[in-house]
Amino acid sequence: MMPIEKFGKFKSLSAFLASYTAAEKKKWLKPILSGTAADSLKKIKASQKKKQRDVVEVEADLKVREPDDVSGDKHYHLRIVVTKIVVDDPDVSKDLKDAKAKAREVFVAIRFGDAMGVQEPIKGLNAGAALKLKGEWITKEKALAHGGEKMSVLHFTHHPLGFICTPVKCYM
């Protein structure tokens, strides 16, 4: 397969993730931002406690390491195949199990190089490497509906949500 330079209508996976995250935030904030400022603040705090991300933990084989995206927030881009589901999430379970059963490639974005992502270079990101990852799962249908590829995406594989372990070391 050729490296993914674009992700659907987006110039990169990073651009897709920024847009997707903003749209999700807007979706759950919209009903909250009505009424007085004090009411809205109370609703925001209550909603943040309720807002759950679709976090999963998997073991996977690294199939392809795409070129790093360094246009804006830096991300490692990987394509993996899930070999084991360690922690499932009911909201994305069907897509996650389908990805594993069909050995479908899943796109992984790992932010690096700043306080929001992994701060040191990740060693061991070589094709064939066995990885363990925890992060937010975006189903292939949600990715496509938002203008991305019809490909499941795993991101936030760093602090505060997740991690990645290579054969060399674990990173948060």
C-alpha positions as CSV (number, residue, x, y, z in Angstrom):
1,M,0.0,0.0,0.0
2,M,1.1,3.6,-0.7
3,P,1.7,5.8,2.3
4,I,-1.3,7.9,3.3
5,E,-0.5,11.5,2.7
6,K,-4.1,12.7,3.0
7,F,-6.9,11.3,5.2
8,G,-10.1,11.6,3.2
9,K,-10.8,15.3,2.5
10,F,-8.1,16.4,5.0
11,K,-4.5,17.2,4.1
12,S,-3.3,14.9,6.9
13,L,-4.5,12.6,9.7
14,S,-3.5,15.4,12.2
15,A,-5.9,17.8,10.4
16,F,-8.6,15.2,10.6
17,L,-8.0,14.6,14.3
18,A,-8.1,18.3,15.1
19,S,-11.3,18.7,13.2
20,Y,-12.9,15.6,14.6
21,T,-12.0,16.5,18.2
22,A,-13.4,20.0,17.8
23,A,-16.6,18.7,16.3
24,E,-17.1,16.2,19.1
25,K,-16.5,18.8,21.7
26,K,-18.9,21.2,20.0
27,K,-21.5,18.4,19.8
28,W,-21.5,17.8,23.5
29,L,-21.1,21.5,24.5
30,K,-23.9,22.9,22.2
31,P,-26.9,22.0,24.5
32,I,-24.9,23.2,27.5
33,L,-24.1,26.7,26.3
34,S,-27.6,28.2,26.8
35,G,-28.9,30.2,29.7
36,T,-26.8,32.3,32.0
37,A,-23.0,32.1,32.2
38,A,-23.3,30.6,35.7
39,D,-25.8,27.9,34.5
40,S,-23.6,27.1,31.5
41,L,-20.5,26.7,33.8
42,K,-22.4,24.3,36.0
43,K,-23.6,22.3,33.0
44,I,-20.1,22.2,31.5
45,K,-18.6,20.9,34.8
46,A,-21.3,18.2,35.1
47,S,-21.0,17.3,31.4
48,Q,-17.2,16.9,31.6
49,K,-17.7,14.3,34.3
50,K,-20.2,12.4,32.2
51,K,-18.3,12.7,28.9
52,Q,-16.7,9.4,28.2
53,R,-14.2,8.8,25.5
54,D,-14.2,5.4,23.7
55,V,-10.9,4.2,25.2
56,V,-9.6,0.7,24.3
57,E,-6.4,-1.2,25.0
58,V,-5.0,-3.5,22.4
59,E,-2.0,-5.6,21.4
60,A,-1.1,-5.2,17.7
61,D,1.5,-5.8,15.0
62,L,3.0,-2.7,13.4
63,K,2.5,-3.1,9.6
64,V,3.7,0.2,8.3
65,R,5.2,3.3,9.8
66,E,4.1,6.2,7.7
67,P,6.1,9.4,7.4
68,D,5.8,11.5,10.5
69,D,3.4,14.5,10.3
70,V,5.4,17.6,11.3
71,S,3.0,20.2,9.9
72,G,1.6,21.7,13.1
73,D,1.2,19.3,16.0
74,K,3.7,16.5,15.4
75,H,2.4,12.9,15.1
76,Y,3.9,9.5,14.3
77,H,1.6,7.8,11.9
78,L,1.3,4.0,12.0
79,R,-0.8,1.3,10.5
80,I,-1.4,-1.6,12.8
81,V,-3.3,-4.8,12.9
82,V,-5.0,-5.7,16.2
83,T,-4.0,-9.1,17.5
84,K,-5.6,-9.0,20.9
85,I,-8.2,-6.9,22.6
86,V,-7.2,-6.2,26.2
87,V,-9.8,-3.6,27.2
88,D,-12.9,-3.1,25.1
89,D,-15.5,-0.2,25.1
90,P,-19.1,-1.1,24.4
91,D,-19.6,2.0,22.2
92,V,-16.9,0.9,19.7
93,S,-16.8,-2.9,20.4
94,K,-18.4,-4.0,17.1
95,D,-15.8,-2.0,15.0
96,L,-12.9,-3.1,17.3
97,K,-13.8,-6.8,17.1
98,D,-14.4,-6.5,13.3
99,A,-10.9,-4.9,12.9
100,K,-9.3,-7.8,14.9
101,A,-11.3,-10.6,13.2
102,K,-10.7,-9.3,9.7
103,A,-7.1,-8.2,10.4
104,R,-8.1,-4.8,9.1
105,E,-5.4,-2.1,9.2
106,V,-6.0,0.6,11.8
107,F,-4.5,4.0,11.6
108,V,-2.6,5.2,14.7
109,A,-1.6,8.8,15.5
110,I,0.8,9.4,18.3
111,R,1.5,13.0,19.2
112,F,5.1,13.8,20.1
113,G,7.6,16.5,20.8
114,D,5.5,18.7,23.2
115,A,3.8,18.7,26.6
116,M,0.6,17.3,25.0
117,G,2.2,14.2,23.6
118,V,5.1,11.8,24.1
119,Q,8.1,14.1,24.8
120,E,11.0,11.8,23.8
121,P,11.5,9.9,20.5
122,I,9.8,6.5,20.5
123,K,12.2,3.7,19.8
124,G,11.2,0.4,18.3
125,L,8.6,1.6,15.7
126,N,9.7,-0.9,13.1
127,A,7.5,-2.9,10.8
128,G,6.7,-6.2,12.4
129,A,7.1,-4.9,16.0
130,A,4.6,-6.1,18.6
131,L,3.0,-3.1,20.2
132,K,0.6,-2.5,23.1
133,L,-1.5,0.6,22.9
134,K,-4.2,2.4,24.8
135,G,-6.1,5.3,23.4
136,E,-9.4,6.6,22.0
137,W,-10.9,4.5,19.2
138,I,-12.7,6.2,16.3
139,T,-14.8,3.7,14.3
140,K,-14.3,3.6,10.6
141,E,-17.9,4.8,10.1
142,K,-17.3,7.9,12.3
143,A,-14.0,8.6,10.5
144,L,-15.7,8.4,7.1
145,A,-18.8,10.4,8.2
146,H,-16.4,13.2,9.3
147,G,-14.7,13.3,6.0
148,G,-11.8,11.0,6.7
149,E,-10.9,7.6,5.2
150,K,-13.1,4.6,5.9
151,M,-10.5,3.3,8.4
152,S,-10.6,3.0,12.2
153,V,-8.3,5.4,14.0
154,L,-6.6,5.0,17.4
155,H,-5.3,8.3,18.9
156,F,-4.6,9.9,22.3
157,T,-2.1,7.1,22.7
158,H,-0.3,9.2,25.2
159,H,-0.9,11.0,28.6
160,P,-3.5,11.6,29.9
161,L,-5.5,8.9,28.2
162,G,-3.2,6.3,26.9
163,F,0.2,4.9,26.2
164,I,2.2,2.9,23.6
165,C,4.7,0.1,24.5
166,T,7.2,-1.0,21.9
167,P,9.5,-4.0,22.3
168,V,12.0,-1.4,23.7
169,K,10.1,0.7,26.1
170,C,6.6,2.1,27.2
171,Y,5.8,5.7,26.5
172,M,3.0,7.9,27.9
